[in-house]
Amino acid sequence: MTRDKLHRVRMDVPAIILLIHLTQTHIKVMEASRGAEEARCPLGQFPCGNMSVCLPQALQCNGHNDCPNRADELLCGDNIGLADLISEKLRNKPVIPQPVTQSECFLDKYPESCDCTQTDVECVEVSLQEVPVLSPNVTWLSLRNNKIQTLPDMVFSEYSALERLFLQNNSLQFVSRDAFSGLRSLKKLFLSENLISSLGPGVFRELNQLEWLMLDHNPISGLSADTFMGLHSLMYLSMVHTSLQQLPHPSFCQHMPALDWL
């Protein structure tokens, strides 16, 4: 990113605030439109979209698909909903949730403790200590709320079709420089709520299609100017509640020419 573009990003703060306001307004409108549906459910429960299924409120936005159409995990902050909503707003495209209508699994290999729908795998809160072995055609993988401490070399190398990877709320401390090698299709990576204190130069270098990178709530104390090398498509980088005292030299933005949000 050039100095002029960096200056433009800084000067666009009012535009970002307006976008957040418009996003919140859009969410409120969607919530209001659900009011009639929620009236059909008892107090303390919510409907699964336009289905006549009511579930306890505690199951909404818990990182696990409890509704057959996944309506309980739409618009859920750092999971998938809000990221999609803002991303589509940036591109001036309408937000149209796509509920899953087919529950069949198209993977030959995935852990019994996990759930599989088509090519999506959810291994949420099942006490995993390492990344599981999966079929290479997996496209969506959630490993939230487990006990994974390290991401070794080439741990995702077989998953070239993977588009979204959720690793929030683990105990990640060490991320190898080659941990993300092979993820040529990855668009969204969530590493929030872990124990990552440093990320080496070039750790994301093969993630050329990545659009969203979430590093919130990690004790990251320092970053190299080359930490973000290779992120040519990155639009959104979030590092809220880290231990950073300062950003690297402004030249670190040159690795992220598409960056709109920091």
C-alpha positions in Angstrom: 0.0 0.0 0.0 1.4 3.4 -0.9 1.7 6.3 1.5 -1.1 8.0 -0.4 -3.4 5.1 0.0 -2.5 4.7 3.7 -3.3 8.4 4.1 -6.7 7.7 2.3 -7.4 4.8 4.7 -6.8 7.1 7.7 -8.9 9.9 6.2 -11.7 7.5 5.5 -12.5 7.0 9.2 -15.9 9.0 8.9 -16.8 6.7 6.0 -16.0 3.6 8.1 -18.1 5.0 10.9 -21.0 5.6 8.4 -20.5 2.1 7.1 -20.7 0.6 10.6 -23.9 2.7 11.2 -25.4 1.5 8.0 -24.5 -2.1 8.8 -26.1 -1.8 12.3 -29.2 -0.3 10.8 -29.4 -3.1 8.3 -29.1 -5.6 11.1 -31.8 -3.9 13.1 -34.1 -3.9 10.1 -33.5 -7.7 9.7 -34.1 -8.2 13.4 -37.4 -6.3 13.2 -38.5 -8.4 10.2 -38.0 -11.4 12.4 -40.2 -10.1 15.1 -43.3 -11.7 13.8 -41.6 -15.0 13.5 -40.2 -14.8 17.0 -43.7 -14.2 18.3 -44.5 -17.8 17.3 -41.9 -19.1 19.8 -42.2 -19.2 23.6 -40.3 -16.7 25.7 -36.6 -17.7 25.8 -36.6 -19.4 22.4 -35.9 -18.3 18.9 -37.1 -19.5 15.4 -34.9 -21.2 12.9 -35.5 -18.6 10.1 -38.8 -19.2 8.4 -39.1 -22.7 9.7 -41.6 -23.7 12.4 -38.8 -24.8 14.7 -38.0 -23.1 18.0 -34.8 -23.6 20.0 -33.5 -22.3 23.3 -32.0 -18.8 23.1 -28.7 -20.2 24.5 -28.1 -22.1 21.3 -28.1 -19.0 19.1 -24.7 -17.8 18.0 -22.9 -20.5 20.0 -20.6 -21.5 17.1 -22.5 -24.7 16.3 -25.3 -25.2 13.7 -28.3 -26.2 15.8 -30.9 -25.2 13.1 -31.2 -27.4 10.1 -30.8 -24.3 7.9 -28.1 -22.7 10.0 -30.2 -19.7 10.8 -29.0 -19.7 14.4 -25.4 -18.9 13.2 -26.2 -16.0 10.8 -25.2 -12.5 11.7 -23.1 -13.8 14.7 -20.2 -11.3 15.1 -16.9 -12.9 14.4 -18.3 -16.2 13.3 -19.5 -15.8 9.7 -22.5 -13.5 9.5 -21.2 -10.1 10.3 -18.0 -10.7 8.2 -20.2 -11.5 5.2 -22.5 -8.6 5.8 -19.8 -6.0 5.9 -17.9 -7.6 3.0 -21.0 -7.5 0.8 -21.6 -3.9 1.9 -18.1 -3.0 0.8 -18.8 -4.5 -2.6 -22.2 -2.9 -2.8 -23.9 -6.3 -3.2 -27.1 -7.3 -1.5 -26.8 -9.7 1.5 -28.8 -12.8 0.8 -28.3 -15.6 3.4 -28.0 -19.0 1.8 -29.5 -21.7 4.1 -28.3 -25.2 3.6 -31.1 -27.4 2.2 -29.1 -30.6 2.0 -27.6 -32.4 5.1 -25.7 -35.1 3.3 -22.0 -35.3 3.8 -19.7 -35.3 0.8 -16.5 -36.1 2.7 -15.1 -39.6 3.0 -13.0 -38.8 6.1 -13.7 -36.7 9.2 -13.7 -37.4 13.0 -16.8 -39.1 14.5 -17.0 -36.3 17.1 -17.5 -33.7 14.4 -20.5 -32.8 12.3 -20.4 -32.8 8.5 -22.8 -31.1 6.0 -21.9 -31.3 2.4 -18.3 -30.2 2.4 -18.5 -28.3 5.7 -17.1 -29.7 8.9 -17.7 -28.5 12.5 -15.5 -29.8 15.3 -16.7 -27.3 18.0 -15.9 -28.0 21.7 -14.9 -31.6 21.3 -11.5 -31.3 23.1 -9.4 -31.7 20.0 -5.6 -31.2 20.7 -4.5 -31.1 17.1 -6.0 -30.4 13.7 -7.9 -33.5 12.6 -7.4 -35.5 9.4 -10.1 -34.7 6.8 -10.9 -35.4 3.1 -9.1 -32.9 0.9 -12.4 -31.6 -0.6 -13.4 -29.8 2.7 -14.3 -26.2 2.0 -15.4 -24.9 5.5 -13.8 -26.0 8.8 -14.6 -24.8 12.3 -12.3 -25.9 15.1 -13.6 -23.4 17.6 -13.4 -24.0 21.4 -10.9 -26.8 21.5 -7.4 -27.3 23.0 -5.2 -27.0 20.0 -1.8 -25.4 21.1 0.3 -25.6 17.9 0.0 -25.4 14.2 2.9 -27.3 12.8 4.4 -27.2 9.3 2.0 -28.2 6.4 -0.8 -29.1 8.8 -3.4 -27.8 6.2 -1.4 -28.6 3.1 -4.0 -31.2 1.8 -6.9 -28.8 2.0 -6.4 -26.6 -1.1 -10.2 -26.2 -1.5 -10.7 -24.8 2.0 -12.3 -21.4 1.9 -13.0 -20.6 5.6 -11.0 -21.7 8.7 -12.2 -20.9 12.2 -9.7 -21.5 15.1 -11.1 -19.1 17.7 -11.0 -20.0 21.4 -8.2 -22.6 21.4 -4.9 -22.4 23.2 -2.8 -21.6 20.2 0.7 -20.4 21.2 2.9 -21.4 18.2 2.1 -21.0 14.5 4.8 -22.4 12.2 6.0 -20.4 9.3 4.6 -23.2 7.0 1.4 -23.9 8.9 -0.8 -22.3 6.2 1.0 -23.7 3.2 -1.3 -25.1 0.6 -4.4 -23.0 1.5 -4.6 -21.5 -2.0 -8.4 -21.0 -1.8 -8.7 -19.6 1.8 -10.7 -16.4 2.0 -11.4 -16.0 5.7 -9.1 -16.9 8.6 -10.1 -16.5 12.3 -7.4 -16.8 14.9 -9.1 -14.7 17.7 -9.1 -15.6 21.4 -5.8 -17.5 21.5 -2.4 -17.2 23.1 -0.4 -16.1 20.0 2.4 -13.7 21.0 4.2 -13.5 17.7 3.8 -14.3 14.0 6.9 -14.7 11.9 7.7 -13.1 8.6 6.0 -14.7 5.7 3.6 -16.9 7.8 0.7 -15.9 5.5 2.7 -15.7 2.3 0.7 -18.4 0.4 -2.7 -17.0 1.4 -3.0 -15.0 -1.8 -6.9 -15.2 -1.9 -7.4 -14.3 1.8 -9.8 -11.4 2.3 -10.4 -11.5 6.1 -7.8 -12.0 8.8 -9.0 -11.8 12.5 -6.2 -11.7 15.2 -8.3 -10.2 18.0 -7.6 -11.0 21.6 -4.1 -12.4 21.3 -1.1 -11.3 23.3 0.7 -10.3 20.1 3.5 -7.9 21.2 5.4 -7.4 17.9 5.0 -7.8 14.2 7.6 -7.7 11.4 7.0 -5.6 8.3 7.0 -8.9 6.4 4.4 -10.7 8.6 1.7 -9.9 6.1 3.7 -10.8 3.0 1.6 -12.5 0.3 -1.8 -11.1 1.4 -2.6 -9.5 -2.0 -6.4 -9.9 -1.6 -6.7 -8.9 2.0 -9.5 -6.4 2.6 -10.0 -6.5 6.4 -7.4 -6.9 9.1 -8.5 -6.8 12.7 -6.1 -6.8 15.7 -8.3 -5.6 18.5 -7.2 -6.2 22.1 -3.6 -7.4 21.4 -0.4 -6.3 23.2 0.9 -4.3 20.2 2.6 -1.0 21.3 3.1 0.1 17.7 2.6 -1.0 14.1 5.6 -2.0 11.9 7.0 0.6 9.5 4.2 1.9 7.1 5.9 -0.2 4.4 4.2 -3.3 5.8 1.0 -2.1 4.0 2.7 -2.7 0.6 2.0 -6.4 1.1 -1.8 -5.7 1.3 -2.7 -3.4 -1.7 -6.4 -4.3 -1.4 -6.7 -3.4 2.4 -9.7 -1.2 3.2 -10.2 -1.8 6.9 -7.5 -1.9 9.6 
